[in-house]
Amino acid sequence: MGGAMRKTVPRGYDADYEYADLLLHDGIVTYLETKLPQEISSKKFVEYCVDHFKKMSPLNKWLREA
């Protein structure tokens, strides 16, 4: 998980809040860093990507509900 970082929590929020570290992000990004998979040059590459996107879907769901 990553994203642009602030140096301090936004004005109006308690810096001692349990999840204040999440308020330091300007956004939330998930990504996968890996070697190029063998599937990259085949029809299976789409399936490879979908499998990884599915693993990231709980974060997407949480953000939509929040």
PQR file of N, CA, C, O and H, with PARSE charges and radii, in Angstrom:
ATOM      1  N   MET A   1       0.848  -1.165   0.000 -0.4000 1.5000
ATOM      2  CA  MET A   1       0.000   0.000   0.000 -0.0000 2.0000
ATOM      3  C   MET A   1       0.890   1.222   0.000  0.5500 1.7000
ATOM      4  O   MET A   1       1.933   1.236   0.654 -0.5500 1.4000
ATOM      5  N   GLY A   2       0.494   2.228  -0.715 -0.4000 1.5000
ATOM      6  CA  GLY A   2       1.290   3.428  -0.766 -0.0000 2.0000
ATOM      7  C   GLY A   2       0.459   4.616  -1.188  0.5500 1.7000
ATOM      8  O   GLY A   2      -0.766   4.525  -1.262 -0.5500 1.4000
ATOM      9  H   GLY A   2      -0.353   2.217  -1.246  0.4000 1.0000
ATOM     10  N   GLY A   3       1.088   5.690  -1.455 -0.4000 1.5000
ATOM     11  CA  GLY A   3       0.421   6.919  -1.860 -0.0000 2.0000
ATOM     12  C   GLY A   3       1.225   8.108  -1.363  0.5500 1.7000
ATOM     13  O   GLY A   3       2.135   7.967  -0.546 -0.5500 1.4000
ATOM     14  H   GLY A   3       2.084   5.764  -1.395  0.4000 1.0000
ATOM     15  N   ALA A   4       0.875   9.274  -1.871 -0.4000 1.5000
ATOM     16  CA  ALA A   4       1.575  10.484  -1.435 -0.0000 2.0000
ATOM     17  C   ALA A   4       1.393  10.663   0.061  0.5500 1.7000
ATOM     18  O   ALA A   4       0.330  10.370   0.610 -0.5500 1.4000
ATOM     19  H   ALA A   4       0.136   9.389  -2.536  0.4000 1.0000
ATOM     20  N   MET A   5       2.429  11.141   0.709 -0.4000 1.5000
ATOM     21  CA  MET A   5       2.383  11.256   2.166 -0.0000 2.0000
ATOM     22  C   MET A   5       2.431  12.706   2.621  0.5500 1.7000
ATOM     23  O   MET A   5       3.158  13.534   2.072 -0.5500 1.4000
ATOM     24  H   MET A   5       3.292  11.379   0.263  0.4000 1.0000
ATOM     25  N   ARG A   6       1.639  12.980   3.632 -0.4000 1.5000
ATOM     26  CA  ARG A   6       1.670  14.275   4.311 -0.0000 2.0000
ATOM     27  C   ARG A   6       2.680  14.176   5.453  0.5500 1.7000
ATOM     28  O   ARG A   6       3.022  13.075   5.884 -0.5500 1.4000
ATOM     29  H   ARG A   6       1.048  12.308   4.078  0.4000 1.0000
ATOM     30  N   LYS A   7       3.149  15.298   5.933 -0.4000 1.5000
ATOM     31  CA  LYS A   7       4.054  15.302   7.084 -0.0000 2.0000
ATOM     32  C   LYS A   7       3.266  15.315   8.386  0.5500 1.7000
ATOM     33  O   LYS A   7       3.738  14.818   9.408 -0.5500 1.4000
ATOM     34  H   LYS A   7       2.871  16.192   5.582  0.4000 1.0000
ATOM     35  N   THR A   8       2.062  15.884   8.348 -0.4000 1.5000
ATOM     36  CA  THR A   8       1.221  15.942   9.547 -0.0000 2.0000
ATOM     37  C   THR A   8      -0.204  15.566   9.172  0.5500 1.7000
ATOM     38  O   THR A   8      -0.584  15.636   8.004 -0.5500 1.4000
ATOM     39  H   THR A   8       1.678  16.288   7.518  0.4000 1.0000
ATOM     40  N   VAL A   9      -0.989  15.170  10.161 -0.4000 1.5000
ATOM     41  CA  VAL A   9      -2.393  14.845   9.889 -0.0000 2.0000
ATOM     42  C   VAL A   9      -3.127  16.120   9.485  0.5500 1.7000
ATOM     43  O   VAL A   9      -2.733  17.213   9.892 -0.5500 1.4000
ATOM     44  H   VAL A   9      -0.680  15.114  11.110  0.4000 1.0000
ATOM     45  N   PRO A  10      -4.182  15.993   8.694 -0.5600 1.5000
ATOM     46  CA  PRO A  10      -4.925  17.180   8.270  0.2800 2.0000
ATOM     47  C   PRO A  10      -5.468  17.975   9.466  0.5500 1.7000
ATOM     48  O   PRO A  10      -5.767  17.410  10.518 -0.5500 1.4000
ATOM     49  N   ARG A  11      -5.586  19.268   9.285 -0.4000 1.5000
ATOM     50  CA  ARG A  11      -6.117  20.149  10.322 -0.0000 2.0000
ATOM     51  C   ARG A  11      -7.493  19.641  10.761  0.5500 1.7000
ATOM     52  O   ARG A  11      -8.320  19.263   9.931 -0.5500 1.4000
ATOM     53  H   ARG A  11      -5.344  19.727   8.430  0.4000 1.0000
ATOM     54  N   GLY A  12      -7.721  19.638  12.050 -0.4000 1.5000
ATOM     55  CA  GLY A  12      -9.008  19.208  12.580 -0.0000 2.0000
ATOM     56  C   GLY A  12      -9.029  17.766  13.052  0.5500 1.7000
ATOM     57  O   GLY A  12     -10.014  17.322  13.642 -0.5500 1.4000
ATOM     58  H   GLY A  12      -7.049  19.945  12.724  0.4000 1.0000
ATOM     59  N   TYR A  13      -7.957  17.028  12.801 -0.4000 1.5000
ATOM     60  CA  TYR A  13      -7.871  15.624  13.227 -0.0000 2.0000
ATOM     61  C   TYR A  13      -6.836  15.487  14.333  0.5500 1.7000
ATOM     62  O   TYR A  13      -5.814  16.173  14.335 -0.5500 1.4000
ATOM     63  H   TYR A  13      -7.156  17.387  12.321  0.4000 1.0000
ATOM     64  N   ASP A  14      -7.112  14.602  15.262 -0.4000 1.5000
ATOM     65  CA  ASP A  14      -6.224  14.362  16.396 -0.0000 2.0000
ATOM     66  C   ASP A  14      -5.025  13.530  15.952  0.5500 1.7000
ATOM     67  O   ASP A  14      -5.189  12.426  15.434 -0.5500 1.4000
ATOM     68  H   ASP A  14      -7.942  14.045  15.260  0.4000 1.0000
ATOM     69  N   ALA A  15      -3.836  14.053  16.152 -0.4000 1.5000
ATOM     70  CA  ALA A  15      -2.607  13.344  15.756 -0.0000 2.0000
ATOM     71  C   ALA A  15      -2.402  12.072  16.565  0.5500 1.7000
ATOM     72  O   ALA A  15      -1.643  11.197  16.147 -0.5500 1.4000
ATOM     73  H   ALA A  15      -3.702  14.951  16.573  0.4000 1.0000
ATOM     74  N   ASP A  16      -3.064  11.948  17.722 -0.4000 1.5000
ATOM     75  CA  ASP A  16      -2.936  10.754  18.555 -0.0000 2.0000
ATOM     76  C   ASP A  16      -3.998   9.701  18.246  0.5500 1.7000
ATOM     77  O   ASP A  16      -4.049   8.661  18.902 -0.5500 1.4000
ATOM     78  H   ASP A  16      -3.680  12.659  18.061  0.4000 1.0000
ATOM     79  N   TYR A  17      -4.841   9.964  17.256 -0.4000 1.5000
ATOM     80  CA  TYR A  17      -5.885   9.023  16.858 -0.0000 2.0000
ATOM     81  C   TYR A  17      -5.236   7.684  16.480  0.5500 1.7000
ATOM     82  O   TYR A  17      -4.157   7.648  15.888 -0.5500 1.4000
ATOM     83  H   TYR A  17      -4.800  10.809  16.723  0.4000 1.0000
ATOM     84  N   GLU A  18      -5.904   6.610  16.827 -0.4000 1.5000
ATOM     85  CA  GLU A  18      -5.360   5.258  16.606 -0.0000 2.0000
ATOM     86  C   GLU A  18      -4.930   5.024  15.161  0.5500 1.7000
ATOM     87  O   GLU A  18      -3.929   4.348  14.922 -0.5500 1.4000
ATOM     88  H   GLU A  18      -6.780   6.640  17.307  0.4000 1.0000
ATOM     89  N   TYR A  19      -5.659   5.564  14.203 -0.4000 1.5000
ATOM     90  CA  TYR A  19      -5.350   5.351  12.787 -0.0000 2.0000
ATOM     91  C   TYR A  19      -4.851   6.622  12.110  0.5500 1.7000
ATOM     92  O   TYR A  19      -5.017   6.789  10.902 -0.5500 1.4000
ATOM     93  H   TYR A  19      -6.472   6.113  14.398  0.4000 1.0000
ATOM     94  N   ALA A  20      -4.250   7.505  12.873 -0.4000 1.5000
ATOM     95  CA  ALA A  20      -3.771   8.779  12.326 -0.0000 2.0000
ATOM     96  C   ALA A  20      -2.766   8.561  11.197  0.5500 1.7000
ATOM     97  O   ALA A  20      -2.660   9.391  10.294 -0.5500 1.4000
ATOM     98  H   ALA A  20      -4.116   7.369  13.854  0.4000 1.0000
ATOM     99  N   ASP A  21      -2.032   7.459  11.240 -0.4000 1.5000
ATOM    100  CA  ASP A  21      -1.058   7.196  10.175 -0.0000 2.0000
ATOM    101  C   ASP A  21      -1.739   7.080   8.816  0.5500 1.7000
ATOM    102  O   ASP A  21      -1.135   7.413   7.797 -0.5500 1.4000
ATOM    103  H   ASP A  21      -2.117   6.785  11.973  0.4000 1.0000
ATOM    104  N   LEU A  22      -2.992   6.611   8.784 -0.4000 1.5000
ATOM    105  CA  LEU A  22      -3.711   6.517   7.511 -0.0000 2.0000
ATOM    106  C   LEU A  22      -4.100   7.898   6.994  0.5500 1.7000
ATOM    107  O   LEU A  22      -4.261   8.091   5.789 -0.5500 1.4000
ATOM    108  H   LEU A  22      -3.482   6.341   9.613  0.4000 1.0000
ATOM    109  N   LEU A  23      -4.251   8.864   7.910 -0.4000 1.5000
ATOM    110  CA  LEU A  23      -4.601  10.225   7.508 -0.0000 2.0000
ATOM    111  C   LEU A  23      -3.422  10.957   6.869  0.5500 1.7000
ATOM    112  O   LEU A  23      -3.596  12.038   6.306 -0.5500 1.4000
ATOM    113  H   LEU A  23      -4.120   8.708   8.889  0.4000 1.0000
ATOM    114  N   LEU A  24      -2.241  10.384   6.951 -0.4000 1.5000
ATOM    115  CA  LEU A  24      -1.067  10.999   6.336 -0.0000 2.0000
ATOM    116  C   LEU A  24      -1.030  10.785   4.825  0.5500 1.7000
ATOM    117  O   LEU A  24      -0.284  11.461   4.116 -0.5500 1.4000
ATOM    118  H   LEU A  24      -2.100   9.506   7.408  0.4000 1.0000
ATOM    119  N   HIS A  25      -1.831   9.852   4.338 -0.4000 1.5000
ATOM    120  CA  HIS A  25      -1.883   9.575   2.898 -0.0000 2.0000
ATOM    121  C   HIS A  25      -2.821  10.553   2.201  0.5500 1.7000
ATOM    122  O   HIS A  25      -3.913  10.829   2.699 -0.5500 1.4000
ATOM    123  H   HIS A  25      -2.438   9.304   4.913  0.4000 1.0000
ATOM    124  N   ASP A  26      -2.401  11.076   1.052 -0.4000 1.5000
ATOM    125  CA  ASP A  26      -3.294  11.876   0.218 -0.0000 2.0000
ATOM    126  C   ASP A  26      -4.242  10.960  -0.546  0.5500 1.7000
ATOM    127  O   ASP A  26      -5.290  11.396  -1.023 -0.5500 1.4000
ATOM    128  H   ASP A  26      -1.515  10.851   0.647  0.4000 1.0000
ATOM    129  N   GLY A  27      -3.874   9.713  -0.656 -0.4000 1.5000
ATOM    130  CA  GLY A  27      -4.672   8.701  -1.328 -0.0000 2.0000
ATOM    131  C   GLY A  27      -4.124   7.350  -0.944  0.5500 1.7000
ATOM    132  O   GLY A  27      -3.068   7.260  -0.318 -0.5500 1.4000
ATOM    133  H   GLY A  27      -3.023   9.358  -0.268  0.4000 1.0000
ATOM    134  N   ILE A  28      -4.821   6.312  -1.307 -0.4000 1.5000
ATOM    135  CA  ILE A  28      -4.348   4.966  -1.012 -0.0000 2.0000
ATOM    136  C   ILE A  28      -4.205   4.223  -2.332  0.5500 1.7000
ATOM    137  O   ILE A  28      -5.120   4.209  -3.156 -0.5500 1.4000
ATOM    138  H   ILE A  28      -5.679   6.386  -1.816  0.4000 1.0000
ATOM    139  N   VAL A  29      -3.060   3.613  -2.518 -0.4000 1.5000
ATOM    140  CA  VAL A  29      -2.764   2.894  -3.745 -0.0000 2.0000
ATOM    141  C   VAL A  29      -2.278   1.502  -3.369  0.5500 1.7000
ATOM    142  O   VAL A  29      -1.458   1.346  -2.464 -0.5500 1.4000
ATOM    143  H   VAL A  29      -2.317   3.624  -1.849  0.4000 1.0000
ATOM    144  N   THR A  30      -2.778   0.513  -4.053 -0.4000 1.5000
ATOM    145  CA  THR A  30      -2.223  -0.833  -3.877 -0.0000 2.0000
ATOM    146  C   THR A  30      -1.572  -1.233  -5.194  0.5500 1.7000
ATOM    147  O   THR A  30      -2.025  -0.851  -6.273 -0.5500 1.4000
ATOM    148  H   THR A  30      -3.444   0.640  -4.788  0.4000 1.0000
ATOM    149  N   TYR A  31      -0.527  -1.992  -5.086 -0.4000 1.5000
ATOM    150  CA  TYR A  31       0.174  -2.408  -6.287 -0.0000 2.0000
ATOM    151  C   TYR A  31       0.950  -3.681  -6.003  0.5500 1.7000
ATOM    152  O   TYR A  31       1.146  -4.076  -4.854 -0.5500 1.4000
ATOM    153  H   TYR A  31      -0.159  -2.303  -4.209  0.4000 1.0000
ATOM    154  N   LEU A  32       1.375  -4.296  -7.059 -0.4000 1.5000
ATOM    155  CA  LEU A  32       2.143  -5.526  -6.960 -0.0000 2.0000
ATOM    156  C   LEU A  32       3.473  -5.304  -7.661  0.5500 1.7000
ATOM    157  O   LEU A  32       3.511  -4.955  -8.841 -0.5500 1.4000
ATOM    158  H   LEU A  32       1.216  -3.976  -7.993  0.4000 1.0000
ATOM    159  N   GLU A  33       4.543  -5.505  -6.942 -0.4000 1.5000
ATOM    160  CA  GLU A  33       5.868  -5.441  -7.555 -0.0000 2.0000
ATOM    161  C   GLU A  33       6.390  -6.858  -7.667  0.5500 1.7000
ATOM    162  O   GLU A  33       6.549  -7.554  -6.664 -0.5500 1.4000
ATOM    163  H   GLU A  33       4.512  -5.788  -5.983  0.4000 1.0000
ATOM    164  N   THR A  34       6.651  -7.275  -8.875 -0.4000 1.5000
ATOM    165  CA  THR A  34       7.098  -8.634  -9.118 -0.0000 2.0000
ATOM    166  C   THR A  34       7.895  -8.679 -10.421  0.5500 1.7000
ATOM    167  O   THR A  34       7.890  -7.731 -11.206 -0.5500 1.4000
ATOM    168  H   THR A  34       6.522  -6.709  -9.690  0.4000 1.0000
ATOM    169  N   LYS A  35       8.562  -9.778 -10.624 -0.4000 1.5000
ATOM    170  CA  LYS A  35       9.231  -9.993 -11.908 -0.0000 2.0000
ATOM    171  C   LYS A  35       8.141 -10.171 -12.964  0.5500 1.7000
ATOM    172  O   LYS A  35       7.009 -10.539 -12.652 -0.5500 1.4000
ATOM    173  H   LYS A  35       8.566 -10.549  -9.987  0.4000 1.0000
ATOM    174  N   LEU A  36       8.507  -9.903 -14.224 -0.4000 1.5000
ATOM    175  CA  LEU A  36       7.529 -10.110 -15.283 -0.0000 2.0000
ATOM    176  C   LEU A  36       7.110 -11.581 -15.308  0.5500 1.7000
ATOM    177  O   LEU A  36       7.961 -12.468 -15.374 -0.5500 1.4000
ATOM    178  H   LEU A  36       9.427  -9.604 -14.478  0.4000 1.0000
ATOM    179  N   PRO A  37       5.808 -11.839 -15.256 -0.5600 1.5000
ATOM    180  CA  PRO A  37       5.356 -13.230 -15.245  0.2800 2.0000
ATOM    181  C   PRO A  37       5.460 -13.859 -16.633  0.5500 1.7000
ATOM    182  O   PRO A  37       5.490 -13.160 -17.646 -0.5500 1.4000
ATOM    183  N   GLN A  38       5.513 -15.153 -16.659 -0.4000 1.5000
ATOM    184  CA  GLN A  38       5.551 -15.865 -17.946 -0.0000 2.0000
ATOM    185  C   GLN A  38       4.292 -15.578 -18.763  0.5500 1.7000
ATOM    186  O   GLN A  38       4.322 -15.604 -19.993 -0.5500 1.4000
ATOM    187  H   GLN A  38       5.489 -15.720 -15.836  0.4000 1.0000
ATOM    188  N   GLU A  39       3.190 -15.305 -18.073 -0.4000 1.5000
ATOM    189  CA  GLU A  39       1.903 -15.084 -18.739 -0.0000 2.0000
ATOM    190  C   GLU A  39       1.843 -13.790 -19.548  0.5500 1.7000
ATOM    191  O   GLU A  39       0.903 -13.589 -20.318 -0.5500 1.4000
ATOM    192  H   GLU A  39       3.165 -15.284 -17.074  0.4000 1.0000
ATOM    193  N   ILE A  40       2.822 -12.919 -19.385 -0.4000 1.5000
ATOM    194  CA  ILE A  40       2.748 -11.601 -20.017 -0.0000 2.0000
ATOM    195  C   ILE A  40       2.637 -11.677 -21.538  0.5500 1.7000
ATOM    196  O   ILE A  40       2.086 -10.771 -22.162 -0.5500 1.4000
ATOM    197  H   ILE A  40       3.585 -13.082 -18.760  0.4000 1.0000
ATOM    198  N   SER A  41       3.135 -12.705 -22.114 -0.4000 1.5000
ATOM    199  CA  SER A  41       3.076 -12.819 -23.577 -0.0000 2.0000
ATOM    200  C   SER A  41       2.067 -13.871 -24.029  0.5500 1.7000
ATOM    201  O   SER A  41       2.177 -14.420 -25.125 -0.5500 1.4000
ATOM    202  H   SER A  41       3.582 -13.441 -21.607  0.4000 1.0000
ATOM    203  N   SER A  42       1.089 -14.143 -23.179 -0.4000 1.5000
ATOM    204  CA  SER A  42       0.081 -15.141 -23.556 -0.0000 2.0000
ATOM    205  C   SER A  42      -1.324 -14.631 -23.231  0.5500 1.7000
ATOM    206  O   SER A  42      -1.489 -13.573 -22.624 -0.5500 1.4000
ATOM    207  H   SER A  42       0.999 -13.697 -22.289  0.4000 1.0000
ATOM    208  N   LYS A  43      -2.310 -15.385 -23.637 -0.4000 1.5000
ATOM    209  CA  LYS A  43      -3.706 -15.053 -23.347 -0.0000 2.0000
ATOM    210  C   LYS A  43      -4.012 -15.179 -21.863  0.5500 1.7000
ATOM    211  O   LYS A  43      -5.031 -14.665 -21.401 -0.5500 1.4000
ATOM    212  H   LYS A  43      -2.176 -16.245 -24.130  0.4000 1.0000
ATOM    213  N   LYS A  44      -3.168 -15.839 -21.122 -0.4000 1.5000
ATOM    214  CA  LYS A  44      -3.380 -16.030 -19.685 -0.0000 2.0000
ATOM    215  C   LYS A  44      -3.033 -14.789 -18.867  0.5500 1.7000
ATOM    216  O   LYS A  44      -3.274 -14.760 -17.660 -0.5500 1.4000
ATOM    217  H   LYS A  44      -2.340 -16.257 -21.497  0.4000 1.0000
ATOM    218  N   PHE A  45      -2.473 -13.767 -19.505 -0.4000 1.5000
ATOM    219  CA  PHE A  45      -2.072 -12.570 -18.775 -0.0000 2.0000
ATOM    220  C   PHE A  45      -3.271 -11.850 -18.152  0.5500 1.7000
ATOM    221  O   PHE A  45      -3.177 -11.338 -17.036 -0.5500 1.4000
ATOM    222  H   PHE A  45      -2.277 -13.791 -20.485  0.4000 1.0000
ATOM    223  N   VAL A  46      -4.394 -11.812 -18.870 -0.4000 1.5000
ATOM    224  CA  VAL A  46      -5.595 -11.171 -18.326 -0.0000 2.0000
ATOM    225  C   VAL A  46      -6.031 -11.897 -17.061  0.5500 1.7000
ATOM    226  O   VAL A  46      -6.346 -11.257 -16.058 -0.5500 1.4000
ATOM    227  H   VAL A  46      -4.470 -12.229 -19.776  0.4000 1.0000
ATOM    228  N   GLU A  47      -6.054 -13.211 -17.097 -0.4000 1.5000
ATOM    229  CA  GLU A  47      -6.430 -14.004 -15.923 -0.0000 2.0000
ATOM    230  C   GLU A  47      -5.447 -13.762 -14.771  0.5500 1.7000
ATOM    231  O   GLU A  47      -5.855 -13.667 -13.613 -0.5500 1.4000
ATOM    232  H   GLU A  47      -5.798 -13.731 -17.912  0.4000 1.0000
ATOM    233  N   TYR A  48      -4.180 -13.666 -15.086 -0.4000 1.5000
ATOM    234  CA  TYR A  48      -3.154 -13.371 -14.086 -0.0000 2.0000
ATOM    235  C   TYR A  48      -3.468 -12.035 -13.386  0.5500 1.7000
ATOM    236  O   TYR A  48      -3.420 -11.940 -12.160 -0.5500 1.4000
ATOM    237  H   TYR A  48      -3.849 -13.743 -16.026  0.4000 1.0000
ATOM    238  N   CYS A  49      -3.786 -11.014 -14.185 -0.4000 1.5000
ATOM    239  CA  CYS A  49      -4.103  -9.698 -13.628 -0.0000 2.0000
ATOM    240  C   CYS A  49      -5.372  -9.744 -12.792  0.5500 1.7000
ATOM    241  O   CYS A  49      -5.409  -9.196 -11.690 -0.5500 1.4000
ATOM    242  H   CYS A  49      -3.824 -11.092 -15.182  0.4000 1.0000
ATOM    243  N   VAL A  50      -6.402 -10.387 -13.298 -0.4000 1.5000
ATOM    244  CA  VAL A  50      -7.674 -10.477 -12.579 -0.0000 2.0000
ATOM    245  C   VAL A  50      -7.475 -11.150 -11.227  0.5500 1.7000
ATOM    246  O   VAL A  50      -8.055 -10.712 -10.233 -0.5500 1.4000
ATOM    247  H   VAL A  50      -6.372 -10.832 -14.193  0.4000 1.0000
ATOM    248  N   ASP A  51      -6.678 -12.193 -11.172 -0.4000 1.5000
ATOM    249  CA  ASP A  51      -6.409 -12.870  -9.903 -0.0000 2.0000
ATOM    250  C   ASP A  51      -5.798 -11.915  -8.880  0.5500 1.7000
ATOM    251  O   ASP A  51      -6.148 -11.966  -7.701 -0.5500 1.4000
ATOM    252  H   ASP A  51      -6.207 -12.548 -11.979  0.4000 1.0000
ATOM    253  N   HIS A  52      -4.900 -11.056  -9.317 -0.4000 1.5000
ATOM    254  CA  HIS A  52      -4.274 -10.099  -8.401 -0.0000 2.0000
ATOM    255  C   HIS A  52      -5.238  -8.974  -8.014  0.5500 1.7000
ATOM    256  O   HIS A  52      -5.230  -8.515  -6.872 -0.5500 1.4000
ATOM    257  H   HIS A  52      -4.616 -11.014 -10.275  0.4000 1.0000
ATOM    258  N   PHE A  53      -6.067  -8.531  -8.962 -0.4000 1.5000
ATOM    259  CA  PHE A  53      -7.059  -7.507  -8.638 -0.0000 2.0000
ATOM    260  C   PHE A  53      -8.065  -8.024  -7.615  0.5500 1.7000
ATOM    261  O   PHE A  53      -8.514  -7.275  -6.747 -0.5500 1.4000
ATOM    262  H   PHE A  53      -6.074  -8.903  -9.890  0.4000 1.0000
ATOM    263  N   LYS A  54      -8.417  -9.294  -7.716 -0.4000 1.5000
ATOM    264  CA  LYS A  54      -9.350  -9.891  -6.751 -0.0000 2.0000
ATOM    265  C   LYS A  54      -8.765  -9.844  -5.336  0.5500 1.7000
ATOM    266  O   LYS A  54      -9.489  -9.629  -4.364 -0.5500 1.4000
ATOM    267  H   LYS A  54      -8.053  -9.902  -8.421  0.4000 1.0000
ATOM    268  N   LYS A  55      -7.464 -10.044  -5.234 -0.4000 1.5000
ATOM    269  CA  LYS A  55      -6.819 -10.002  -3.913 -0.0000 2.0000
ATOM    270  C   LYS A  55      -6.866  -8.596  -3.316  0.5500 1.7000
ATOM    271  O   LYS A  55      -6.840  -8.439  -2.095 -0.5500 1.4000
ATOM    272  H   LYS A  55      -6.876 -10.218  -6.024  0.4000 1.0000
ATOM    273  N   MET A  56      -6.936  -7.582  -4.168 -0.4000 1.5000
ATOM    274  CA  MET A  56      -6.972  -6.198  -3.701 -0.0000 2.0000
ATOM    275  C   MET A  56      -8.403  -5.707  -3.465  0.5500 1.7000
ATOM    276  O   MET A  56      -8.599  -4.613  -2.935 -0.5500 1.4000
ATOM    277  H   MET A  56      -6.958  -7.710  -5.160  0.4000 1.0000
ATOM    278  N   SER A  57      -9.398  -6.498  -3.852 -0.4000 1.5000
ATOM    279  CA  SER A  57     -10.783  -6.046  -3.787 -0.0000 2.0000
ATOM    280  C   SER A  57     -11.290  -5.754  -2.373  0.5500 1.7000
ATOM    281  O   SER A  57     -12.152  -4.885  -2.239 -0.5500 1.4000
ATOM    282  H   SER A  57      -9.239  -7.386  -4.283  0.4000 1.0000
ATOM    283  N   PRO A  58     -10.820  -6.416  -1.306 -0.5600 1.5000
ATOM    284  CA  PRO A  58     -11.305  -6.031   0.028  0.2800 2.0000
ATOM    285  C   PRO A  58     -11.008  -4.566   0.371  0.5500 1.7000
ATOM    286  O   PRO A  58     -11.826  -3.910   1.016 -0.5500 1.4000
ATOM    287  N   LEU A  59      -9.868  -4.054  -0.043 -0.4000 1.5000
ATOM    288  CA  LEU A  59      -9.553  -2.643   0.198 -0.0000 2.0000
ATOM    289  C   LEU A  59     -10.514  -1.760  -0.590  0.5500 1.7000
ATOM    290  O   LEU A  59     -11.023  -0.773  -0.058 -0.5500 1.4000
ATOM    291  H   LEU A  59      -9.204  -4.586  -0.567  0.4000 1.0000
ATOM    292  N   ASN A  60     -10.764  -2.101  -1.838 -0.4000 1.5000
ATOM    293  CA  ASN A  60     -11.692  -1.341  -2.665 -0.0000 2.0000
ATOM    294  C   ASN A  60     -13.087  -1.326  -2.043  0.5500 1.7000
ATOM    295  O   ASN A  60     -13.738  -0.281  -2.008 -0.5500 1.4000
ATOM    296  H   ASN A  60     -10.350  -2.903  -2.270  0.4000 1.0000
ATOM    297  N   LYS A  61     -13.546  -2.461  -1.558 -0.4000 1.5000
ATOM    298  CA  LYS A  61     -14.850  -2.561  -0.912 -0.0000 2.0000
ATOM    299  C   LYS A  61     -14.911  -1.673   0.329  0.5500 1.7000
ATOM    300  O   LYS A  61     -15.884  -0.946   0.531 -0.5500 1.4000
ATOM    301  H   LYS A  61     -13.017  -3.310  -1.586  0.4000 1.0000
ATOM    302  N   TRP A  62     -13.872  -1.734   1.154 -0.4000 1.5000
ATOM    303  CA  TRP A  62     -13.817  -0.937   2.365 -0.0000 2.0000
ATOM    304  C   TRP A  62     -13.873   0.557   2.037  0.5500 1.7000
ATOM    305  O   TRP A  62     -14.574   1.313   2.711 -0.5500 1.4000
ATOM    306  H   TRP A  62     -13.081  -2.324   0.989  0.4000 1.0000
ATOM    307  N   LEU A  63     -13.144   0.984   1.014 -0.4000 1.5000
ATOM    308  CA  LEU A  63     -13.143   2.386   0.630 -0.0000 2.0000
ATOM    309  C   LEU A  63     -14.515   2.830   0.119  0.5500 1.7000
ATOM    310  O   LEU A  63     -14.964   3.936   0.420 -0.5500 1.4000
ATOM    311  H   LEU A  63     -12.575   0.370   0.467  0.4000 1.0000
ATOM    312  N   ARG A  64     -15.175   1.972  -0.652 -0.4000 1.5000
ATOM    313  CA  ARG A  64     -16.511   2.317  -1.164 -0.0000 2.0000
ATOM    314  C   ARG A  64     -17.502   2.470  -0.012  0.5500 1.7000
ATOM    315  O   ARG A  64     -18.340   3.371  -0.023 -0.5500 1.4000
ATOM    316  H   ARG A  64     -14.810   1.074  -0.897  0.4000 1.0000
ATOM    317  N   GLU A  65     -17.402   1.595   0.973 -0.4000 1.5000
ATOM    318  CA  GLU A  65     -18.345   1.634   2.096 -0.0000 2.0000
ATOM    319  C   GLU A  65     -18.061   2.788   3.039  0.5500 1.7000
ATOM    320  O   GLU A  65     -18.967   3.307   3.691 -0.5500 1.4000
ATOM    321  H   GLU A  65     -16.721   0.863   0.983  0.4000 1.0000
ATOM    322  N   ALA A  66     -16.795   3.187   3.108 -0.4000 1.5000
ATOM    323  CA  ALA A  66     -16.434   4.289   4.007 -0.0000 2.0000
ATOM    324  C   ALA A  66     -16.874   5.594   3.389  0.5500 1.7000
ATOM    325  O   ALA A  66     -16.669   6.656   3.977 -0.5500 1.4000
ATOM    326  H   ALA A  66     -16.059   2.765   2.578  0.4000 1.0000
TER
END
